[in-house]
Amino acid sequence: MTARHGAQVLAIYRLGIDEGQATFETTVPTWEHFEAAKLPAHSHVAVDAGGDRDGDRVLGWVAAAAVSDRCAYAGVVEHSVYVHPAARGRGVGSALLAALIASTEAAGIWTIQSGVFPENTASLALHARAGFRMIGTRERIGRHHGVWRDVVLIERRSPVIS
Ligand SMILES: CC(C)(COP(=O)(O)OP(=O)(O)OC[C@H]1O[C@@H](n2cnc3c(N)ncnc32)[C@H](O)[C@@H]1OP(=O)(O)O)[C@@H](O)C(=O)NCCC(=O)NCCS
């Protein structure tokens, strides 16, 4: 993922936000804010290589951020994954998670974590398939459009890093 994908990445993010089951966020950040919060080596896009004249069409993205600056958590990241509604159901999300798992394991990162609304069954199924386990549910942890929402914590502990 580079700045040239920025507009498409944020447009896909906005579509996911507007569906109301992906995140507590209600607005899309600027590209500068988005990029500054992410680890570039662990932020990937899936592109339709037969894209239009302006360049590759972005089908989806995955991006990871560090969770802590404490040494013990140096190998722990938190991620987000978003696929364009028109590109869902054909393996793009799985491919993005595979790319994230490969890049993080190659960098010695041992745990990928995230929080998912329990109503987001597509995300829970996608992550279960990619080897994430459910840690538990945080009850009414935050308000989303004025409604208290639960969040399921999920994580994947790499089997190859010991
Ligand atoms: C969740 C999301 C990323 C899945 O992306 P995707 O490209 O459609 O997923 P894939 O096609 O790779 O599906 C992989 C597996 O996930 C599961 N899955 C995907 N969509 C599903 C759905 N709507 N219902 C149930 N399971 C689903 C299936 O097990 C699927 O494997 P299968 O097709 O072999 O059965 C996509 O729905 C999305 O962008 N949602 C909005 C943003 C969001 O919620 N992001 C996650 C925030 S935590």
The ligand as an SDF file (V2000), in Angstrom:
LIG
                    3D

 48 50  0  0  0  0  0  0  0  0999 V2000
  -15.1230   -9.1710    6.1500 C   0  0  0  0  0  0  0  0  0  0  0  0
  -14.6360   -8.9610    4.7230 C   0  0  0  0  0  0  0  0  0  0  0  0
  -13.2520   -8.3120    4.7620 C   0  0  0  0  0  0  0  0  0  0  0  0
  -14.5160  -10.3390    4.0240 C   0  0  0  0  0  0  0  0  0  0  0  0
  -13.8660  -10.1510    2.7710 O   0  0  0  0  0  0  0  0  0  0  0  0
  -14.1520  -11.1460    1.5200 P   0  0  0  0  0  0  0  0  0  0  0  0
  -13.1640  -10.8240    0.4540 O   0  0  0  0  0  0  0  0  0  0  0  0
  -15.5830  -11.0990    1.1390 O   0  0  0  0  0  0  0  0  0  0  0  0
  -13.8100  -12.5580    2.1550 O   0  0  0  0  0  0  0  0  0  0  0  0
  -13.4050  -13.9040    1.3540 P   0  0  0  0  0  0  0  0  0  0  0  0
  -14.1240  -13.9610    0.0430 O   0  0  0  0  0  0  0  0  0  0  0  0
  -11.9220  -14.0200    1.3260 O   0  0  0  0  0  0  0  0  0  0  0  0
  -14.0140  -15.0110    2.3210 O   0  0  0  0  0  0  0  0  0  0  0  0
  -13.2030  -15.8380    3.1330 C   0  0  0  0  0  0  0  0  0  0  0  0
  -14.0690  -16.6090    4.0890 C   0  0  0  0  0  0  0  0  0  0  0  0
  -14.7210  -15.7100    4.9740 O   0  0  0  0  0  0  0  0  0  0  0  0
  -16.0370  -16.1690    5.2540 C   0  0  0  0  0  0  0  0  0  0  0  0
  -17.0050  -15.1660    4.7770 N   0  0  0  0  0  0  0  0  0  0  0  0
  -16.7650  -14.1090    3.9600 C   0  0  0  0  0  0  0  0  0  0  0  0
  -17.8900  -13.3940    3.7940 N   0  0  0  0  0  0  0  0  0  0  0  0
  -18.8500  -14.0240    4.5010 C   0  0  0  0  0  0  0  0  0  0  0  0
  -20.2250  -13.7530    4.7430 C   0  0  0  0  0  0  0  0  0  0  0  0
  -20.8410  -12.6890    4.2010 N   0  0  0  0  0  0  0  0  0  0  0  0
  -20.9130  -14.5880    5.5640 N   0  0  0  0  0  0  0  0  0  0  0  0
  -20.3100  -15.6480    6.1260 C   0  0  0  0  0  0  0  0  0  0  0  0
  -18.9980  -15.9470    5.9350 N   0  0  0  0  0  0  0  0  0  0  0  0
  -18.2920  -15.1460    5.1380 C   0  0  0  0  0  0  0  0  0  0  0  0
  -16.1830  -17.4850    4.5470 C   0  0  0  0  0  0  0  0  0  0  0  0
  -15.7880  -18.5130    5.4290 O   0  0  0  0  0  0  0  0  0  0  0  0
  -15.1980  -17.3690    3.4260 C   0  0  0  0  0  0  0  0  0  0  0  0
  -14.7060  -18.5770    2.9830 O   0  0  0  0  0  0  0  0  0  0  0  0
  -15.5330  -19.4390    1.8680 P   0  0  0  0  0  0  0  0  0  0  0  0
  -15.8950  -18.4770    0.7840 O   0  0  0  0  0  0  0  0  0  0  0  0
  -14.5570  -20.4740    1.4190 O   0  0  0  0  0  0  0  0  0  0  0  0
  -16.7050  -19.9720    2.5920 O   0  0  0  0  0  0  0  0  0  0  0  0
  -15.6330   -8.1090    3.9000 C   0  0  0  0  0  0  0  0  0  0  0  0
  -16.9380   -8.6280    4.0940 O   0  0  0  0  0  0  0  0  0  0  0  0
  -15.6370   -6.6330    4.2870 C   0  0  0  0  0  0  0  0  0  0  0  0
  -14.8390   -5.8510    3.7740 O   0  0  0  0  0  0  0  0  0  0  0  0
  -16.5480   -6.2290    5.1900 N   0  0  0  0  0  0  0  0  0  0  0  0
  -16.6780   -4.7990    5.5790 C   0  0  0  0  0  0  0  0  0  0  0  0
  -15.4730   -4.3460    6.3910 C   0  0  0  0  0  0  0  0  0  0  0  0
  -15.2830   -5.1880    7.6230 C   0  0  0  0  0  0  0  0  0  0  0  0
  -16.2370   -5.5700    8.2860 O   0  0  0  0  0  0  0  0  0  0  0  0
  -14.0030   -5.4610    7.9080 N   0  0  0  0  0  0  0  0  0  0  0  0
  -13.6380   -6.2050    9.0940 C   0  0  0  0  0  0  0  0  0  0  0  0
  -13.5830   -5.2960   10.2840 C   0  0  0  0  0  0  0  0  0  0  0  0
  -13.2210   -6.2530   11.7520 S   0  0  0  0  0  0  0  0  0  0  0  0
  1  2  1  0
  2  3  1  0
  2  4  1  0
  2 36  1  0
  4  5  1  0
  5  6  1  0
  6  7  2  0
  6  8  1  0
  6  9  1  0
  9 10  1  0
 10 11  2  0
 10 12  1  0
 10 13  1  0
 13 14  1  0
 14 15  1  0
 15 16  1  0
 15 30  1  0
 16 17  1  0
 17 18  1  0
 17 28  1  0
 18 19  1  0
 18 27  1  0
 19 20  2  0
 20 21  1  0
 21 22  1  0
 21 27  2  0
 22 23  1  0
 22 24  2  0
 24 25  1  0
 25 26  2  0
 26 27  1  0
 28 29  1  0
 28 30  1  0
 30 31  1  0
 31 32  1  0
 32 33  2  0
 32 34  1  0
 32 35  1  0
 36 37  1  0
 36 38  1  0
 38 39  2  0
 38 40  1  0
 40 41  1  0
 41 42  1  0
 42 43  1  0
 43 44  2  0
 43 45  1  0
 45 46  1  0
 46 47  1  0
 47 48  1  0
M  END
$$$$
